Amino acid sequence: MNIDKEFLTQVINDWDPIGLLAGGAPENEYSIEVREISQKSSSCKSETDLAILIYSVFNEKMGVKLDQLACLKQAFKITEYGK
């Protein structure tokens, strides 16, 4: 999967999965996670793969367990951009 990093950043920031941006964090708060998702997304074959990647990156980097269905919803938003 080829993901546009700017669009990925926009989707993640709009989603604000941990509520950090709403709490006043800078716009680049999720840049580490976005970069890793972008780099590893080439191995994703489906939205489900991308959702699992999103979930695992946030779990690994921030120690949070996001709602898996919410991750899948974001994965669909991200892949729709490229179609």
Steps between C-alpha positions, in 0.01 A plus 500: 500500500633842409383762748537875464674609822336844506154347468587238763604780735172681434290188570688416821485862621128529420441173684727602793484144637636585843358852528840667522429764236172590669702549818728754333783281367683621186380396153800269459421302817435179305788545252696199630198273466409643159855447373504137615154426358603658171824301483344165591181544296665363186453151645125553549279320250162612636326749727504233770879474476525879525267508801715239675809707421341819639394316815842340554697822438297696755519211745876468455588872499252639752390196696133548415252246373278678252156381401564257216184597314606866514837400352319320218284807433813715471663241272205528261525882505870481421462254212207691347732791431713297263206372293 
